[in-house]
Amino acid sequence: MTGLGLGLGLGLASGRASGRAAAIPRLFANGEQGIWLDPSDLSTMFQDSAGTTPVTADGDPVGLILDKSGNGNHASRSTASLRPTYKTDGTKHWLLFDGADDSLATGSIDFTGVDKVTQITAVEPTADTGTAQAFAEFSAAIASNAGSFAMYWDKVSTNFNAYARGTASPVATHAALKSRGVVGAALMVSTYDISGDLSTMRFNGVAVAPGTADKGSGNFGNYPIYIGRRGGSAYPLSGKFYGLIVRTGLTADPMLSQSERWMAAKMGLTL
Amino acid sequence: MSTDWTLSIVMVVPAAQRDTANKLACALGHDVMPGRTFSVPLSADGSEPPTHYGCRTAAQQSFVDLLTAAGQGELPDVSWADFELTAGDIPAVLAALVIDVRPAGQIDGHFDAVLAAQALVLVAPDEGASVA
């Protein structure tokens, strides 16, 4: 399956983009824990959570998307009504979350050995609905779980936030792009460091003010990642999901920027 | 290749019927027990407790036909007991169920439009104004 997926990606890419594509597997080349979800690779998606009926056409529901990082952290949804929809315009490919009840979740991912993580999330909300929209969150709710992280948009502050916490409260620990409506492309690239009390974020290629408040202590936890809805039950994403990469460690340039440009190309975003 | 999932369907059920409706969704092959198809809490002003629960999903015409036939009293041949139901449980749920079906291309805004027509909004989570 992975071979076909890589073939499709390379076939659509320029030489420079091919280099970017090669950057993503390198993120996990040394056995790094994490996840890589790529809706542009049809070979990784199935209509049912058991993985028996492949996604083949625009409009098919997605009950399972395989993790391409090699860690087996696949994301699924067993309830049919809660599944997002695969969409394509012939060039771009995304999962459409309906702003009501669609979401995906992985099994628990063990990050208990590290306190440094990189997260790249590519979404494009299409409607200003709800009091917040959760894009990808490690644990059922960052407010309640030590050693968690999350990316979402908050309507009260109109901020795109990248939170991470150790034992401390997550409030004020975030990097944020402030005062932007939710609708539109949002490529969020963050590194989180609990002991270093640091959350960084590049939003659509531009660095925003980091979060430097005390994150407390300890490592990240052992939780599922919820995509498109907090804990599968709140703050639904209304719009497009182009991909997710999470890996252990503070990914540095040029690998980070290569990964960022690869994801930007997937969502048709010019950096 | 074209998809068989040509429809978008929104369903809303009173809170009192939620458990039975979730089991019915399982019985019709749209969920697995214990069922959480109706997972979005709703009320008139967004406050607790929810008075209704809703869902939106992609659907095939066959599923809509199944619901339509059931609404007319033609229940499918299902072993209801396997889903903690009896055939007698079904009519009341179907009578209370709001169903709105549109082409799949009209997903955007479908759920919100049905809620507006029913004078319902999402119940806000307990965390308060801030997500964190």
Interface residues (C-beta under 8 A of the other chain):
Chain A: T56 A57 D58 G59 D60 P61 S78 T79 A80 S81 L82 R83 T85 L96 D98 G99 A100 D101 D102 T126 A127 T129 G130 T131 A132 A134 A141 I142 A143 A150 Y152 D154 V156 S157 N161 Y163 S169 P170 V171 H174 R230 G232 S233 A234 Y235
Chain B: M1 S2 T3 W5 T6 V10 A25 H30 D31 V32 G35 R36 T37 S39 V40 G54 C55 R56 T57 A58 A104 I107 D108 G109 H110 F111 D112 L122 A124 P125 E127 A129 S130 V131 A132
